[in-house]
């Protein structure tokens, strides 16, 4: 009888250990899936109402501007004559903020960092200033496939991106999950967004958004 009880106890201990290992494995897998699962976007497209500052920075002010080493500092698009500072922006009540000046670009601080090799940076900017004069992204629709965009980081390192697509989308159809993702999975992306279409005086914003998708090439 003692031998039988010993065998029974051993069997129970083995089963308990197996169940414990299974529970740990299941818990680890659940944690892994939660950490690696794509996060749904909670920020909406910028409204970018036409009240951006009309004041332009001097060249000295632009050169004196600093950011942390890993953050984007300068946006250069030679085709459009753009050489502008990049300011970190967040969101207000779930809507992506735009920079206070019509002549700076805004980097959404929950998007990717330049040089990380994955994900996508998102920059927004104004199409015009408070007086209706063209803003930093006024000519964004002039960009075409393979045009180059350069981002300079706070540490001075530069990264070049090539345009893959330019889209003109009604505001209510903008998919911010797509805007915050790389156009080519596995490659680092850089996406730009600004206002387009007609100005809706009741909503105090434009009815379309212009979105430029690009991927890093060097």
Secondary structure, 3 states (H helix, E strand, C coil): CHHHHHHHHHHHHHHHHHHHHHHHHHHHHHHHHHHHCCCCCCCECCCCCCCCECCCCCHHHHHHCCCCCCCEEEEEEHHHCEEEEEEEECEECCEECCCCECCCEEEECCCCCCCCCCCEEEEECCCECCCCCECCCCCHHHCCCCCEEEEEECCCCEEEEEEEEEEEEEHHHCCHHHHCCCCCCCCCEEEEEEEEEEEECCCCEEEEEEEEEEEECC
